[in-house]
Structure formats: C-alpha cells, structure tokens
Amino acid sequence: MIPFRRYLPSILILLILGWGGLAFLLIYTFPTVWPRWTFYFLWVVALTGTALPFAYVLNRLFPTHPPAESSVPIRQAIWVGIYGATLAWLQLGRLVSLWVILGLAGGLVAIEYFIRLRELARRRPVHQDESIPDLHLDDKSA
C-alpha cells in the first residue's frame, strides 16, 4: 500500500472542491433543477474527500493477505460518497427510514465484499523459476 502523503493532494482537492462548492451553492443559488444536481455531485465529492483518510486508516489497521491495492481505499471512499448522495436523493421524496439506511449500507458493503473477493481470487502467486536452484545455508559441501 502506498504511503498516506501520496493520497494527500487528492484528499485536499476533493475537500476544497466538495465542501467549498457546497458552501457556494447553498449561499448563492436557488434550489432549481441544475443546482440540485450540482448539489448531488458536490455532495459525492465532499463525502469522498472526507472518507478517504478514514478508508486509508482502516485498510492500514486491518490488513489483508495479500495487501490491498492502492485503489481500494479510493473505491471505498467513493462508496461512502455514493451512499450519502443516494440517501440525500431519497430524503427528497421522504423515503428514508432506518431499514432503507441499513439495507442500502448492507448492499454497498456486500458489493465491496464481492469485489474484494474477486480481486483476491484473480491474484496469482509468483512462481519461482524451476531452473534456478534454491540456496541452502546449511549445505556443508561448499
């Protein structure tokens, strides 16, 4: 897994664009059609930027074997953004309840679980070349 400082520019850009854009949108626009869709886009960006450090830390605290690729925390943070925007969209129609919140979260966790399972299944171990003899340190014939 790559170090945290490699994620830092992306995190800062997402946070500034997302939260700054939301602040601008809420202060200077009326809730018509295009600002509403812009809200959903900026909400995904803001939540993704906020969740990315947490996804990175959780992947470092609970490592898998083999280790997760560098794109996994980014994908998990995007799931958080999509989850928040979907809940905001459903709330517009007053459709959000505890069961919808839990069901949507469970569905996204299951999708991520199956994606990770597929990644682990597609990974092939590196085989040693049979023509290169193994080095034995306890060999007395040297």
C-alpha positions in Angstrom: 0.0 0.0 0.0 1.3 3.4 -0.9 2.1 6.0 1.9 -0.6 8.4 3.0 1.2 11.5 1.6 0.6 10.2 -1.9 -3.2 10.4 -1.2 -2.9 13.9 0.4 -3.2 16.0 -2.8 -6.3 14.1 -3.9 -7.8 14.5 -0.4 -7.2 18.2 -0.3 -8.6 18.8 -3.8 -11.7 16.7 -3.1 -12.3 18.5 0.3 -11.8 22.0 -1.2 -13.9 21.3 -4.3 -16.6 19.5 -2.5 -17.2 21.5 0.7 -16.3 24.8 -0.9 -18.6 24.1 -3.8 -21.4 23.1 -1.5 -20.9 26.3 0.6 -21.0 28.4 -2.6 -24.0 26.5 -3.9 -26.0 26.8 -0.7 -25.3 30.5 -0.3 -25.6 31.8 -3.8 -28.1 29.7 -5.7 -31.8 28.8 -5.6 -32.9 25.2 -5.5 -33.8 24.7 -9.1 -33.0 21.7 -11.3 -29.3 22.3 -12.2 -28.2 23.5 -8.7 -29.9 20.4 -7.3 -27.9 18.0 -9.5 -24.8 20.1 -8.8 -25.6 19.6 -5.1 -25.6 15.8 -5.5 -22.3 15.9 -7.4 -20.6 18.1 -4.9 -22.0 16.0 -2.0 -20.4 12.9 -3.5 -17.1 14.8 -3.9 -17.2 16.2 -0.4 -18.1 12.9 1.3 -15.5 11.0 -0.8 -12.8 13.5 0.3 -13.9 13.2 3.9 -14.0 9.4 3.9 -10.7 8.8 2.1 -8.4 9.3 5.1 -10.7 7.0 7.2 -10.7 4.3 4.5 -6.9 4.5 4.3 -6.5 4.2 8.0 -8.9 1.3 8.2 -7.1 -0.5 5.4 -3.8 0.0 7.3 -5.3 -1.1 10.7 -6.9 -4.3 9.2 -4.5 -5.5 6.5 -5.5 -8.4 4.3 -3.2 -11.1 2.8 -2.2 -10.2 0.1 -2.3 -6.5 0.9 -5.0 -4.3 -0.7 -4.0 -2.4 -3.8 -3.7 1.4 -3.7 -7.1 1.9 -5.4 -9.1 0.1 -2.7 -9.3 3.0 -0.2 -10.3 5.3 -3.0 -13.0 2.9 -4.2 -14.3 2.5 -0.6 -14.4 6.3 -0.1 -16.3 6.7 -3.3 -18.9 4.2 -1.9 -19.3 6.5 1.1 -20.0 9.4 -1.3 -22.5 7.4 -3.4 -24.2 6.2 -0.2 -24.6 9.8 1.1 -25.8 11.2 -2.2 -28.3 8.3 -2.5 -29.7 9.0 0.9 -29.9 12.7 0.2 -31.8 11.9 -3.0 -34.2 9.5 -1.3 -34.8 12.0 1.5 -36.1 14.5 -1.1 -39.1 12.1 -1.5 -39.3 11.3 2.2 -38.4 7.7 1.5 -35.5 7.3 4.1 -36.2 5.1 7.0 -34.0 3.1 9.3 -34.5 0.0 7.1 -33.6 1.9 4.0 -30.5 3.2 5.6 -29.4 -0.2 6.8 -30.4 -2.0 3.6 -28.5 0.4 1.4 -25.5 0.2 3.6 -25.6 -3.6 3.7 -26.0 -3.7 -0.1 -22.9 -1.5 -0.7 -20.9 -3.4 1.9 -21.8 -6.7 0.1 -20.8 -5.2 -3.3 -17.5 -4.2 -1.9 -17.0 -7.6 -0.2 -17.6 -9.4 -3.5 -15.3 -7.0 -5.4 -12.5 -7.7 -2.9 -13.3 -11.4 -3.1 -12.9 -11.3 -6.9 -9.7 -9.4 -6.6 -8.2 -11.9 -4.2 -9.4 -14.8 -6.4 -7.8 -13.3 -9.6 -4.5 -12.8 -7.9 -1.9 -15.4 -8.8 1.1 -16.1 -6.7 4.5 -15.5 -8.2 6.1 -18.9 -9.0 9.8 -19.4 -8.7 11.7 -20.5 -11.8 12.5 -24.2 -11.6 15.8 -23.7 -13.4 17.3 -21.6 -10.6 18.4 -23.9 -7.7 17.4 -23.0 -4.2 20.1 -21.7 -1.9 20.5 -23.7 1.2 22.5 -22.1 4.0 23.0 -25.3 5.9 24.7 -27.0 2.9 28.2 -28.3 4.1 29.5 -29.2 0.7 30.6 -25.6 -0.1 
